[in-house]
Amino acid sequence: MSTPTRIYIARLAGVAVFDPNGDQVGRVRDAVARLRATKRPPEVVGLVAEMPMRRRIFLSINRITSVDADAVVLGSGTLNLRRFEKRPNELLVLQELLDRRVQLDPGGQPGAVVDVAMECTRGGEWSLTRVAVREQTGRLSRRGHLHQVEWDRVRGLSGIADNRGTANLLAVLEDMRPADLANALQDLPDTRRNEVAAALDDERLADVLSELPEHDQVEILAALDRERAADVLEEMDPDDAADLLNELPLPEQDVLLDLMEPDEADPVRQLLKYTPGTAGSVMTSEPVILPPDATVAEALARIREPQLSPAVAAQVFVTRAPQNTPTGRYLGMVHFQALLREPPADLLGKVVVNDIDPLRPTTPLPEITRRMATYDLVAMPVIDRSNRLVGAVTVDDVLDHSLPRDWRDRDALTISGGTDTGSDGADG
């Protein structure tokens, strides 16, 4: 293996994994170490890599030809795509050791683990040899000294961890997309998952909740105090907040809605009134809406706003005032490609199209899917009987409600013809 002889594992989190042909096959998410019966440090047996479709697989350390902070390269052989499951005698280094409360010998100085190094012996065996520990000073304004010490000088690395912080694990997870972070949270024990989720800011947690299975959403929300839960719901898109609230008992729904700001709660209450499986129940009530006298330049500036999802930003809906749903009379829509072809000073009323019949709130999901596929649309308007725009159904809404209910749950993912395996499974 062409690689440094000592590597701090937190620095590998998110590093791309490449096959011998130079094609990326995933990203590193953790390292797997095997505990020993003796006092020797745990042996590193491989890495956990995350593949497309959120599947985590085991990469044997013997299959890796080089590893550093820029890339992990695999040698030749067949890649085992069976889902990784940890064995009872194994340790997931980042998941289980970061932020763990420990004591340094001699003297028993308390601290928290911020990183762990693996090191290669002359015989080619990798072990966890050093631990980076930051002292706990008890002073909020001062960070404790950072020690890098041998594994056997740290007490508290084995056994069940006491209540611990989240700062170092969050630092490792910081750059993940919400869907990938949601996937990582599913790997954590329930208590640890709830701790990490609670440490996220409201906006980040809202994005992550939208990517989790319903049962995980409910459990994380229940672990928050009600005021914090209401704040997080306010940060969610109204349709996602409505979907989550639909999983709760009616009395709890009412309590949380009452704690939300009225202007944030009102669109969620409206969505909760629609029958499940209809356009009204899956639509977003906050599409991009502009008046006919807005210019093309104004429309382009609006869809460039970073908080808009690609599906929502793909088109502008044109209505009479008011522009908040339910709007004034619906006039039509303009796709962003059409905006790019028009002079910036032209008015939207000049380029709007209305040759496709809008959806009604009662339109069933199969009909929505058929019409969006027929016209190659990424979004369709939803209007009421008074021809007012009440929302828009986007392609991600359709996919989310057309896939099996447990599609976000990693435990439900399987690969045909194989069984799940831990690090003892063949890897080439």
C-alpha positions in Angstrom: 0.0 0.0 0.0 1.4 3.4 -1.1 0.3 5.6 1.8 1.6 7.4 4.9 2.3 5.1 7.8 0.0 7.1 10.1 -3.4 8.6 9.2 -5.9 10.4 11.3 -9.2 8.9 10.5 -11.5 12.0 10.8 -9.5 13.5 7.9 -10.6 10.6 5.7 -14.3 11.3 6.2 -15.8 12.2 2.8 -12.7 11.3 0.8 -13.5 9.8 -2.6 -12.9 6.1 -3.2 -11.7 5.1 -6.7 -11.4 1.8 -8.5 -8.2 0.8 -10.4 -9.6 2.5 -13.5 -10.0 5.8 -11.8 -13.8 5.7 -11.6 -15.2 7.0 -8.3 -17.3 4.3 -6.5 -18.2 6.1 -3.3 -16.9 8.1 -0.3 -15.3 7.1 3.0 -17.7 7.4 6.0 -15.8 5.5 8.7 -13.1 3.0 9.6 -13.8 -0.5 11.1 -11.5 -1.8 13.9 -11.6 -5.2 15.4 -11.2 -5.4 19.2 -8.6 -7.8 20.6 -8.7 -10.0 23.7 -5.3 -8.7 24.8 -4.4 -5.1 25.7 -3.1 -4.5 22.2 -4.8 -1.6 20.3 -7.7 -2.6 18.0 -6.8 -3.8 14.5 -8.1 -1.8 11.6 -9.7 -4.2 9.2 -11.2 -1.9 6.6 -13.1 1.2 5.7 -16.9 1.9 5.3 -17.7 3.6 2.0 -21.0 5.1 1.0 -22.2 4.2 -2.5 -25.0 5.7 -4.6 -28.5 5.0 -3.3 -27.2 5.4 0.3 -25.7 1.9 0.5 -22.8 1.5 2.8 -20.3 -1.3 2.0 -17.2 -2.7 3.6 -13.8 -2.2 1.9 -11.2 -4.6 3.3 -7.9 -2.9 4.2 -6.2 -5.6 2.1 -8.0 -4.3 -1.0 -6.8 -0.7 -0.6 -3.6 0.2 -2.5 -3.3 3.8 -1.4 -5.0 6.0 1.1 -4.4 9.7 2.0 -6.4 12.8 2.6 -7.2 13.3 -1.1 -8.2 9.8 -2.3 -8.6 6.1 -1.5 -7.7 3.8 -4.3 -8.7 0.2 -4.6 -6.8 -2.7 -6.1 -8.1 -5.1 -8.7 -10.9 -7.5 -7.9 -14.6 -7.7 -7.6 -16.3 -5.1 -5.3 -18.6 -6.6 -2.8 -21.8 -4.5 -2.8 -23.5 -6.2 0.1 -24.6 -3.8 2.8 -22.1 -3.4 5.7 -23.2 -4.5 9.2 -21.0 -4.2 12.1 -20.0 -7.4 14.0 -20.2 -7.6 17.8 -16.4 -7.5 18.2 -16.0 -4.5 15.9 -15.8 -0.7 16.4 -16.8 2.1 14.1 -14.1 4.6 14.9 -15.7 7.9 14.1 -19.2 6.9 15.1 -18.3 5.5 18.4 -15.1 7.3 19.6 -15.5 11.0 18.5 -16.5 13.2 21.4 -16.2 10.3 23.9 -15.3 11.5 27.4 -12.0 9.9 28.4 -9.1 10.4 30.9 -5.4 10.7 30.2 -2.9 8.7 32.1 -1.1 9.6 34.3 -3.1 12.0 36.4 -6.6 11.3 35.1 -6.9 14.6 33.2 -10.4 14.6 31.6 -10.9 15.3 27.9 -12.8 14.5 24.8 -11.7 12.5 21.7 -11.3 14.7 18.6 -9.6 12.2 16.3 -8.0 8.7 16.2 -4.9 7.7 14.2 -4.3 4.3 12.5 -0.8 3.2 11.9 0.8 0.5 9.7 3.4 -1.9 11.2 6.3 -3.4 9.2 4.2 -6.5 8.8 1.5 -4.5 7.0 -1.1 -4.6 9.9 -3.0 -1.5 10.6 -3.9 -0.6 14.2 -5.4 2.3 16.2 -2.3 3.6 17.8 -2.8 7.3 18.8 -5.7 9.4 20.1 -6.1 13.2 19.8 -7.7 14.3 23.0 -8.7 17.9 24.0 -8.6 18.7 27.7 -11.8 19.9 29.4 -10.9 23.1 31.1 -14.4 24.0 32.4 -14.0 27.5 31.0 -16.4 28.4 28.2 -14.0 31.1 26.8 -11.0 28.9 26.5 -10.3 25.7 24.6 -8.3 23.0 26.4 -4.9 21.9 25.3 -4.8 19.2 22.5 -2.9 16.1 23.4 -1.8 13.4 20.9 -1.1 10.3 22.9 -0.6 6.5 22.6 -3.8 4.4 22.7 -2.9 2.7 26.0 -2.5 6.1 27.7 -6.2 6.9 27.4 -8.8 5.5 29.7 -12.5 5.2 28.7 -12.1 4.1 25.0 -13.9 0.9 25.5 -17.3 0.1 27.0 -20.5 2.1 26.9 -19.9 5.9 26.5 -21.3 8.3 29.0 -23.3 11.3 27.8 -20.9 13.2 25.5 -20.7 16.2 23.2 -21.3 16.4 19.5 -18.9 19.1 18.2 -16.2 16.8 16.7 -18.7 14.4 15.0 -20.6 17.4 13.6 -17.4 18.7 12.2 -16.9 15.5 10.3 -20.5 15.6 9.1 -20.6 19.3 8.3 -20.0 19.2 4.5 -22.5 16.4 3.9 -25.6 16.9 1.8 -28.8 16.7 3.9 -29.6 13.3 2.3 -26.2 11.9 3.2 -26.3 13.3 6.7 -29.7 11.7 7.2 -28.2 8.4 6.0 -25.3 8.8 8.6 -27.8 9.5 11.4 -29.6 6.2 10.6 -26.3 4.4 11.5 -26.2 5.9 15.0 -27.8 4.4 18.1 -31.1 6.2 18.8 -29.7 8.2 21.8 -26.7 9.3 19.9 -28.7 10.1 16.8 -31.1 12.3 18.8 -28.1 14.1 20.5 -26.5 14.9 17.1 -29.8 16.0 15.6 -30.6 18.3 18.5 -27.1 19.9 18.1 -27.9 20.9 14.4 -29.2 24.4 13.9 -32.9 24.7 13.0 -32.5 25.1 9.2 -30.0 22.2 8.9 -32.1 19.9 11.0 -35.2 20.8 9.0 -33.4 19.8 5.8 -32.2 16.6 7.3 -35.6 15.6 8.7 -37.1 15.9 5.2 -34.7 13.2 4.1 -35.4 10.7 6.9 -37.9 7.9 7.1 -41.1 8.9 8.9 -40.5 6.9 12.0 -37.1 8.6 12.5 -38.6 12.0 11.9 -41.2 11.4 14.6 -38.6 10.1 17.1 -36.2 13.0 16.6 -39.0 15.5 16.8 -40.4 13.9 20.0 -36.9 14.1 21.6 -36.9 18.0 21.2 -38.8 20.3 23.5 -42.0 21.5 21.9 -40.8 25.0 21.3 -37.7 23.8 19.5 -39.8 21.3 17.5 -42.1 24.1 16.4 -39.1 26.2 15.3 -37.8 23.3 13.2 -41.2 22.8 11.6 -41.2 26.5 10.6 -37.9 26.0 8.7 -39.3 23.0 6.7 -41.1 23.4 3.5 -44.9 23.5 4.3 -45.5 20.3 2.4 -42.7 18.5 4.3 -43.9 19.9 7.6 -47.5 18.8 6.8 -46.3 15.2 6.0 -44.4 15.0 9.3 -47.3 16.4 11.3 -49.6 13.8 9.6 -47.6 11.1 11.4 -48.4 12.6 14.8 -51.6 12.3 16.9 -54.1 15.1 16.3 -53.7 16.7 19.8 -49.9 16.9 19.2 -50.4 18.4 15.8 -52.6 21.1 17.3 -50.0 21.9 20.0 -47.1 22.3 17.6 -49.2 24.3 15.1 -50.2 26.7 17.9 -46.5 27.2 18.8 -45.5 28.0 15.3 -45.7 31.6 14.0 -49.2 32.1 12.4 -47.8 33.0 8.9 -45.7 29.7 9.0 -48.5 27.6 10.4 -51.3 28.7 8.1 -50.1 27.1 4.9 -49.3 23.9 6.8 -52.9 23.8 8.3 -54.3 24.3 4.8 -52.2 21.4 3.4 -53.4 19.1 6.2 -57.0 19.6 5.1 -56.5 17.8 1.7 -57.1 14.1 1.1 -53.9 12.0 1.1 -52.8 11.0 -2.4 -54.2 14.1 -4.1 -52.5 17.1 -5.6 -53.5 19.2 -2.6 -51.7 16.8 -0.2 -48.4 16.6 -2.1 -48.1 20.1 -3.5 -45.8 22.9 -2.2 -47.7 26.1 -1.3 -44.6 28.2 -1.9 -43.8 28.1 -5.7 -42.1 31.0 -7.4 -45.0 33.5 -8.2 -44.7 36.8 -9.9 -47.2 39.3 -11.5 -47.5 39.7 -15.3 -45.8 43.1 -15.2 -42.6 41.7 -13.6 -39.7 41.6 -16.0 -37.7 38.6 -17.3 -34.7 40.0 -15.4 -36.7 40.0 -12.1 -37.8 36.5 -12.7 -34.3 35.3 -13.3 -33.1 37.0 -10.2 -35.9 35.3 -8.2 -35.1 31.7 -9.4 -31.4 32.3 -8.6 -32.2 32.4 -4.9 -30.1 29.7 -3.2 -32.9 28.4 -0.9 -35.0 27.3 -3.8 -34.8 23.6 -4.8 -34.0 22.9 -8.5 -37.6 21.7 -9.2 -39.2 24.8 -7.6 -36.8 27.1 -9.4 -37.4 25.6 -12.8 -40.4 27.7 -13.6 -42.2 30.9 -12.6 -46.0 31.0 -12.1 -47.7 34.2 -13.2 -50.8 35.4 -11.4 -52.8 38.6 -10.7 -52.3 40.1 -7.2 -52.1 38.9 -4.5 -49.0 36.7 -5.1 -49.3 34.7 -1.8 -51.3 31.4 -2.2 -54.2 31.3 -2.8 -53.3 34.0 -5.3 -55.2 36.2 -7.6 -56.3 34.7 -11.0 -53.8 32.2 -12.5 -52.5 33.3 -15.9 -49.9 30.7 -16.8 -46.2 29.8 -16.2 -42.8 30.4 -17.8 -40.0 27.8 -17.8 -36.6 29.0 -16.9 -35.3 28.1 -20.4 -37.8 30.4 -21.9 -36.6 33.2 -19.6 -33.0 32.7 -20.8 -34.1 33.2 -24.4 -36.0 36.4 -23.8 -34.7 40.0 -23.5 -34.3 40.9 -19.8 -36.5 43.9 -20.1 -39.5 42.0 -21.5 -42.6 41.5 -19.3 -43.6 38.1 -18.1 -47.1 38.7 -19.4 -45.7 38.7 -22.9 -44.0 35.3 -22.6 -46.3 33.4 -20.3 -47.8 30.1 -21.6 -51.1 28.5 -20.5 -51.7 25.7 -23.0 -51.7 22.9 -20.4 -54.6 22.6 -18.0 -53.7 23.0 -14.4 -54.3 20.4 -11.7 -57.1 20.6 -9.2 -56.4 20.0 -5.5 -58.5 16.7 -5.8 -56.5 15.4 -8.8 -55.2 11.9 -7.8 -51.5 11.1 -7.8 -51.6 8.6 -10.7 -53.3 11.2 -12.9 -50.6 13.8 -11.9 -47.8 11.4 -12.7 -49.4 10.6 -16.1 -49.8 14.2 -17.1 -46.3 15.3 -16.0 -44.8 12.4 -17.9 -46.9 13.2 -21.0 -45.8 16.9 -21.1 -42.2 16.3 -19.7 -42.8 18.7 -16.9 -40.9 19.2 -13.6 -43.8 21.1 -12.0 -47.5 21.7 -12.6 -49.8 24.4 -11.1 -52.7 23.6 -8.8 -55.7 25.9 -9.0 -59.0 26.1 -7.0 -62.5 26.6 -8.4 -62.0 30.3 -8.5 -58.9 29.9 -10.8 -56.6 31.0 -8.0 -53.2 29.3 -7.8 -53.0 27.4 -4.5 -49.7 25.6 -5.1 -47.6 23.5 -7.4 -46.8 19.8 -7.6 -43.1 19.2 -8.4 -41.5 16.1 -9.7 -39.7 15.4 -6.4 -43.1 15.5 -4.7 -44.4 13.0 -7.2 -41.4 10.7 -6.7 -41.5 11.0 -2.9 -45.2 9.9 -2.8 -44.9 7.3 -5.6 -42.0 5.3 -4.2 -42.7 2.7 -1.4 -43.4 4.3 1.9 -40.1 3.0 3.4 -37.9 4.0 0.5 -35.8 6.3 2.7 -35.2 3.6 5.3 -31.8 2.1 4.7 -32.9 -1.1 6.5 -35.4 -1.7 3.7 -32.8 -1.6 1.0 -31.7 -4.9 -0.5 -29.7 -6.2 -3.4 -31.3 -9.0 -5.4 -29.5 -12.3 -5.0 -27.3 -11.4 -2.0 -27.5 -11.1 1.7 -26.1 -8.3 3.9 -22.7 -8.8 5.4 -20.3 -7.2 7.8 -16.6 -7.0 7.5 -16.2 -10.7 7.5 -17.9 -10.8 4.1 -15.8 -11.5 1.1 -14.4 -8.4 -0.6 -12.8 -9.5 -3.7 
